[in-house]
Amino acid sequence: MTTTVAVPTGERATRAVIPAVSNHIPIRQAVANSLTMAYRGILKIKHNPEQLFDVTLQPIIFTLMFTYIFGGAISGDVHSYLPVIIPGILVQTVITTSIVTGTQLREDMDKGVFDRFKSLPIARIAALAGALTADMVRYGIATVLTIVMGLIMGYRPGGGVVGVVAAAVVIVACSFAVSWIFALMGVLMNSASSVQGVSMLILFPLTFMSSAFVPVKTMPGWLQGFVNVNPVTHLVYACRELMNNGNFTSPHLAWSLLGAVVVVLIFAPLTVRMYMRKA
């Protein structure tokens, strides 16, 4: 696209062609910018290792605590409880970790980090997409530590390496989808503490009122109705069947993946739109 302007020269004016300024960023460059911002997020973790406390200490503490507290009461002994609790702890830990996406996003916006990014010749969406991509490293760390803790305590997944890896991929993908919800909260809310507080109020009922820790049949009938439609329950069942049986045809797996796609389709455009208005 070009713009024609008149340039006076004495009594006569000549017409010059000047290229118009375009703000359009090619998709390839936007992807490259997003990956650069993701690398920035990983460097933040490197220089501030305390950011990993929640994904390193929480899997260890929760696995030990819940296994030895509930193991004997629910399954008769700790070893029999491991196939139940390890997938449940895995889902609970990684999903909870996704809250950090919203809180860190809000902190960066409050500190003016995104204002500085606006002055750079990069895609405006890159900072947001890069932050969410970098957080997948945190999900991976939490997943690996939870599985390793289970193996140390005697858990032997019947689904083998393939089943365990598949469950890890599914939980990381679903956590990435959920992180878009908290990213939207980070854009809309006024403080990081508000994002964290509201996020915990949402996630605690979803994770604890699920099949993650106890059999659903032991719950009151009215609660079973909620638990059976809880998306966390479907994700826990999907991970259990992958890790313990290597079952890739479970309807719970299909529902979990479908739910993740729906969440991304709804919340990703909404988050991007609200972010663009504020960025």
C-alpha positions, 0 to 999 in steps of 0.5 A, spaced: 500 500 500 502 506 498 500 514 499 501 519 494 503 526 497 504 533 493 511 536 494 511 543 492 517 545 487 517 552 485 510 554 482 509 547 480 508 541 484 510 534 483 507 528 486 511 523 490 510 516 492 511 514 499 510 507 502 505 507 508 506 505 515 503 498 516 503 495 523 501 488 521 506 483 523 507 476 519 505 470 523 512 467 522 514 473 526 509 473 531 511 466 532 518 467 533 517 473 538 512 469 542 518 464 542 523 469 544 518 471 550 517 464 552 525 464 553 525 470 557 520 467 561 525 461 562 530 465 564 526 469 569 526 462 572 533 461 572 535 467 575 529 466 580 529 459 582 524 460 588 519 461 583 520 453 582 518 452 590 511 450 588 512 445 583 518 442 586 516 442 594 508 441 593 508 435 589 513 432 594 509 434 600 502 433 597 504 426 595 507 424 602 502 427 606 496 424 602 499 417 601 500 416 608 494 419 611 489 416 607 492 410 604 490 405 610 483 408 611 481 408 603 485 402 600 487 398 606 495 400 605 499 405 602 502 400 596 495 399 594 493 406 594 499 409 590 495 407 583 489 411 586 493 417 589 499 418 584 494 420 578 490 424 583 496 428 586 499 429 579 492 432 576 491 436 582 498 439 583 499 441 575 492 444 575 494 448 581 500 450 578 497 454 572 494 459 577 501 462 577 500 464 569 495 469 571 498 472 577 505 473 574 501 476 568 498 481 573 505 483 576 508 484 569 502 489 567 503 492 574 510 493 573 510 496 566 513 491 563 508 490 558 508 498 557 516 497 555 514 491 550 509 496 546 515 500 544 518 494 541 517 492 534 514 486 536 507 482 535 503 485 541 500 478 542 508 475 543 508 477 551 502 474 552 503 468 548 510 467 551 508 467 558 503 462 557 508 457 553 514 458 558 509 456 564 509 449 560 516 448 563 513 449 570 507 444 568 513 439 566 517 439 572 511 438 577 509 432 572 516 429 573 517 430 580 510 427 582 511 421 578 518 420 580 516 421 588 510 415 586 516 411 583 520 412 589 514 410 594 513 403 590 508 405 585 509 401 578 504 403 573 501 398 569 501 402 563 508 402 562 512 408 559 508 409 554 502 410 558 505 414 563 508 419 558 501 419 555 498 421 561 503 427 562 502 430 555 495 430 557 495 433 563 500 438 561 496 440 555 489 441 559 493 445 564 495 449 558 488 450 556 486 452 564 492 457 564 488 461 559 482 462 564 487 465 569 490 469 564 484 472 563 483 473 570 490 476 570 488 481 565 481 483 568 483 484 575 487 489 579 492 486 583 496 479 583 493 477 590 486 478 587 488 473 582 491 468 586 485 469 591 479 468 586 483 462 583 484 458 589 477 459 591 475 456 584 480 450 584 480 448 591 473 445 590 474 443 583 480 439 585 478 436 592 470 435 590 473 430 585 475 423 584 482 425 585 483 422 593 477 418 594 472 413 591 466 417 588 461 412 591 463 413 598 460 420 597 453 423 599 449 422 593 448 430 592 455 430 592 456 425 587 452 428 582 457 434 582 463 430 582 461 426 576 460 432 571 466 435 574 472 436 569 477 434 574 474 428 575 474 426 568 481 428 567 483 424 573 480 418 571 483 419 564 490 419 567 489 413 571 487 409 566 493 411 561 498 410 567 495 404 570 492 400 564 495 404 558 487 405 556 487 410 550 480 409 548 477 411 555 471 416 554 474 420 560 480 421 555 476 424 550 472 428 554 478 431 557 481 433 551 475 436 548 474 440 554 481 443 553 480 444 546 473 448 548 476 452 553 482 454 549 477 456 543 473 460 548 478 463 553 484 464 548 480 469 543 477 473 549 483 473 553 487 476 547 482 481 546 482 484 553 489 484 553 490 488 546 485 493 549 489 494 555 496 493 552 
